[in-house]
Amino acid sequence: MVRRWALVGVVAFGGCESLKTAPAPPPEPGAPPARVPLRAAAPPPGIVPVAARVPAPQPPQEPETPQDALSLAADCLSRGDHASAAPHLEAHVRGHPEQVMFRVQLAELYLRLGRDDAARVHFEQFAAEARRLTGPAKKQVVHAHTRLMEIAQRDGDRFGEVLHRGVGLLLLTAEQDELPERDAGFCEEMACKALKALREAREIGPDDPEVRHWLAEAYDRTGNRRAADAERTVARTAVTPTGLGPALTVRE
């Protein structure tokens, strides 16, 4: 009897550790297989887990302000990096469209980069806005039309070439009106050349109202008021592509 209780004690107390490591009994017939907990396998040597390859989220960047853009453009230009300066100056022009002198500088920058299409857009917009202003901007309008004429020549655009030649000559003539010693002979010569160029532009694009507006100014300059009125009558039926007609002060 003593030996039997001794065996029971060994099983109940002293043999508990051996029970933990003992193999599990075979499953009963028809019982589902025991579920073994899954463990994440370590990646092979040299393989970086996918989670570790995903870059950490970056903080949102502040949008470039117009003043920052102008500073960045100036910095690029100081290094002679014109290609990098262009988008910064473009951002500044978008932020400050009223600063028209930066627009004409942007157009010149695009010309330097060989981007005539972009330069044309900014020269056209500058010319439409600046000819109604005073000061340095207005003095650059003839230059803008000269550049537009050159771009049209390179593109083989005869209509654009003669249109901007005629407009530029008219504006050049109008500038003489503000001089104390106006050269009447020079003004007459320029007005006649402008009239010739704009007549050719009308032949190429008879339905273009902007040509009609400028041609009316040229007729006024040469003293043909009846022809000027006729051109204005045609031009009133449509709006100019820029939405702005000529802004000339015709000398009586």
Secondary structure, 3 states (H helix, E strand, C coil): CHHHHHHHHHHHHHCHHHHHHCCCCCCCCCCCCCCCCCCCCCCCCCCCCHHHHCCCCCCCCCCCCHHHHHHHHHHHHHCCCHHHHHHHHHHHHHHCCCCHHHHHHHHHHHHHCCCHHHHHHHHHHHHHHHCCCCCHHHHCHHHHHHHHHHHHHHHCCHHHHHHHHHHHHHHHHHHHCCCCCCCHHHHHHHHHHHHHHHHHHHHHCCCCHHHHHHHHHHHHHCCCHHHHHHHHHHHCCCCCCCCCCCCCCCCC
